[in-house]
Amino acid sequence: MSATIDINSVTKAYGALTVLDDISLSIEAGEFVVFLGPSGCGKSTLLRMIAGLESVDKGTIHIGGERIDTLPPGKRGVAMVFQTYALYPHMTVAQNMAFGLENLKVDKAEIDSRVQSAAETLEMAHLLDRRPTKLSGGQRQRVAIGRAIVKEPKAFLFDEPLSNLDAALRSRTRLELAQLHQRLGSTMIFVTHDQVEAMTLAHRIVVMHDKKIEQIGTPMEIYQRPATRFVAEFVGSPAMSMMPITGIVSAQSSDQKGATLEVEGAGMVATQVPLPASFALDGATMGVRSEDTHVVQPGADGLNLTVTVVERLGERTLLYGKLDTGFEMIVEDSGRSTVRAGETVKFDFDRSALHVFDGTGRAYHMAEEA
């Protein structure tokens, strides 16, 4: 079972503090959507409003075409999985999964059938007789997910469910969630501040910041064509380096592909990004991702980077340093890099992969191919 979710001009405030301001969003049936953003941006509050754990001050929420923001949580047809497992320690796995259905007076044979089916889906049928104290963190989280599955909801709501797991277990459980969605085909909303979780799981990512939605798009749309400077700096590891733009030489370069800019620390840069005459120059920046940079041989043309920190990641090496102007940059080198902190290297960047942001934070990119 899956259903559409429509959020229409929703606002939420606690006294004088507004935490969500006029949020609108439509989610397709069977879609996996991730709410991504920093702590305090309102993503968990929005999820809790869908679940009925927070009231809606303004606007409406519909699931499957039915307005649900006026209904109690148990009547909304959703199941929520929390960051904390909230399992009853004195009950077995099977009893924990069945408890909610028992309260709804579901027939025992039906309960047993749903619990067994959910356990098989989650590959934990052999754990049904164990108590939570005998389970690992990942197994406990699967029990919490199983408890949601047996309700056969219209939508699953996940509130940072992997936060309590160690790195290796988070990675494995993340993949299990993706596989679970493929098997169930249910509508799922997942809240996280972890961009890796968002990029791995989502059909679409909703990037939230400062009470608003900054951008909605597929993972690669968000990564390759961020709508704002905030999105560009928040999504991607390491963060995109930003270089101040001090002037526009021309709105179109000589090959008519994009603007030629005067950039602090880099001089004159011919981009493939066309800019409008109304471009707000004050506070404008040019963004460069580390994977679009490369170290060049001594004597070749390039910019000087005085390296302060070397981060060796196996398949690549990240060089954190400063340009001659003192501006900070992150440059990528090969995994076999021998560069050490304190050394100065030369680097260059791919002009076709630049991002330009005006003084308001709005992004401009190279034109998409037809």
Secondary structure, DSSP 8 states (H G I E B T S, - for coil): ----EEEEEEEEEETTEEEEEEEEEEE-TT-EEEEE--TTSSHHHHHHHHHTSS--SEEEEEETTEE-TTS-GGGS-EEEE-SS----TTS-HHHHHHHHHHHTT--HHHHHHHHHHHHHHTT-GGGTT--GGGS-HHHHHHHHHHHHHTT--SEEEEESTTTTS-HHHHHHHHHHHHHHHHHH--EEEEEES-HHHHHHH-SEEEEEETTEEEEEE-HHHHHHS-SBHHHHHHSSSS--EEEEEEEEEESS-TTSSS-EEEETTTEEEE-S----TT---TT-EEEE-GGGEEEE-TTSS-EEEEEEEEEE-SSEEEEEEE-TTS-EEEEEEETT----TT-EEEEEE-GGG-EEE-TT-BEE------
